[in-house]
Amino acid sequence: MPQVASATLFLSDLHLTPERPGAAESFRRFLDQKAIHAEALYLLGDLFEAWVGDDDLAHPFHAEIASDLKRVSQSGVPVYFLPGNRDFLVGSDLARAAGLTLLEDPTRIDLYGSATLLAHGDAWCSDDAHYQALRAQIREPAWRAEFLDKPRAERRAIAAALRERSELAKAGKRPEIMDVNPEAIAEAFRRHGVGRIIHGHTHRPAHHNHSIDGHPCERWVLPDWYDLVGGYLVCDATGCRAAVW
Ligand code: MN
């Protein structure tokens, strides 16, 4: 019996890197066996552990991921990419090579009749002032232009140093500081007029029920996918549910 394309899939935080080939292999099987039967596939950021510019495509590992993704869109399934904090420098060259439609963070979509807001999620971690200051700095067009002008090896070294600094800083922060801020979430529900939010980044997979001005709302937090076992969200006309791959 042919599989009917009737669901939309969401995933994030794969943090793909040549150092963890298991996750890439698992993701490849997911694309070839699952995603090609979907109605659409949404990647909500941190697909890559690091992306320092589209010349990263020169690395065979990255070129292979791009061609794996391209097979999905070529089979007729639209693939959307919303950038995370690790791969916000993804640009039009990767989009072309991988068949991706790039989305702004956040993006509001109509998901089977339900207004849904998609985001990576890091912008809502507003209690982490240090992180937000860095986030604002590296997204300045001037910073971006200057960074992309540097040789690729230097960019990778800077990115690695930033990651190391972030890991060190995280070790000294209380866990709740690194989660999304409840007020920022409530504000996002209100401002965008949605009843559902889907995001990643925190690596704290969950289904939260919120009451916003008396309206029941839901928020899905996507799992990370560091190794052979990954997770994703399936949504169709009946609603959303978490699934394991
Ligand atoms: Mn992230």
Residues whose N, C-alpha, C, O or C-beta is under 5 A from the ligand:
A	BS01	MN	D46 G84 N85 H201
